[in-house]
Amino acid sequence: MASGVIERARWRDVFGHAEFRALFLAGVLSVAGDQIARVALSVLVFDRTSSAGLTALTYALTYIPDLLFGPLLSGLADRYPRRTVMIITDLARAVLVATMAIHALPLVVVMLLLIALQACGSPFNAARGAMLPSVLPGDHYVLGKAANDMVVQFSQVLGFGIGGAVVVAVGTSGGLLLDSATFVLSAILVRIGVHQRPVPAADTDAPPAGYLRDLVDGVSLVVRTPKLRALVILATVAGFYVTVEGLAVPYAHDIGRGTTTAGLLLAASPAGCVVGMWLITLVPPARRLELLGPLAIAACLPLVLCALAPGPIATFCLWMVSGAASAYHLPTSAAFVQSVPDRRRGQAFGVAGTALKGSQGAGILLAGGLAESIGAPHALAVMGLAGTLLAAAAGAAWARARRIGDDFAESQ
């Protein structure tokens, strides 16, 4: 594992890297467009079906495909130049989203295109995640990821907050076309602003292993290394508190409000996360790692109070507190990526991403099913309680792994 960071980086140092600025802007553009597209799809499905379960299913399809495509396709980031992988997948996603904007498409076709869209996202995210430690060394990476994630969350606030208004103004198809344009702009920024790097070299002179063997090795690395395993389990806690996003529309309906309130509630968690990530960057690096378990618990516990079906202001505050505590993902992700050798980062990133997105999709799907029978407020409370218990167990596993002090080298 990479050694602990001694000195905290400064913001101006991080943004002094030209390549990071290009990656940063590309990420902001595509995420903002994605949030508008998510609102458009959620409104489209709920208007057509009036079903909380189908609305949650559509939202879950932005996460569930990573269960398959995460491990299968993320390894491309270790076998081909990572900038090339990012450009090709950005352009492919632009075409897929533009196709989804066609009004005459049946709902089932839109869902299939959504699955294909997520399939392209797996190698893109793996390539980008694996490249960042090369662009930003040491604690520059930690702070750079914080800057990226904070603005990504802020983009979600804007995307969710104005998503309803955009859909009213340009329609669901217009919102999807805006998302397509962001992917094109992202590809242009990566092409112009990021250097082409060769495929990461192996540690030995042995011939490259087959693709399936690399996949198995990447999974095995995470599973058999206690620190990596504990970090992944901590990440999967997100599957419980992310349910607020999938149930925002039916939750607003259950408390007697409409689409505008749903859009504002959707903004609560990312708004809190922006604040939480800023605060966590002020904490000394070693202390951040001690807070992973307690913050994971704090991300889930506020949802238990949703059983009381409080009004929109109280609900916004609860979801914002949950989002602020979810900032534990920043040091969790940084510790994970910096613990893996460069030549395996793409595949390992894919395995971790699969666990994260898979848990989020499964959590939203489960919460949607619960909401059909017990209502959205009680469904969120059940998920919050279950997440609190898992977070406590994961935090204990992380503390044990840190005491053991194993790392990648020792796990060989």
Buried (B, 14 or more C-beta within 10 A) or exposed (E): BBEEBEEEBEEEBBBEBEBBBBBBBBBBBBBBBBBBBBBBBBBBBBEEBEBBBBBBBBBBBBBBBBBBBBBBBBBBBBBBBBBBBBBBBBBBBBBBBBBBBEEEBEBEEBBBBBBBBBBBBBBBBBBBBBBBBBBBEBBBBBBBBBBBBBBBBBBBBBBBBBBBBBBEEBBBBBBBBBBBBBBBBBBBBBBEBBEEBEBBEBEEEEEEEEBEEBBBBBBEBBEEBBBBBBBBBBBBBBBBBBBBBBBBBBBBBBBEBEBBBBBBBBBBBBBBBBBBBBEBBEBEBEEBBBBBBBBBBBBBBBBBBBBEBBEBEBBBBBBBBBBBBBBBBBBBBBBBBBBBBBBBBBBBBBBBBBBBBBBBBBBBBBBBBBBBEEBBBBBBBBBBBBBBEBBBBBBEBBBEBBEEEBBBEEBE
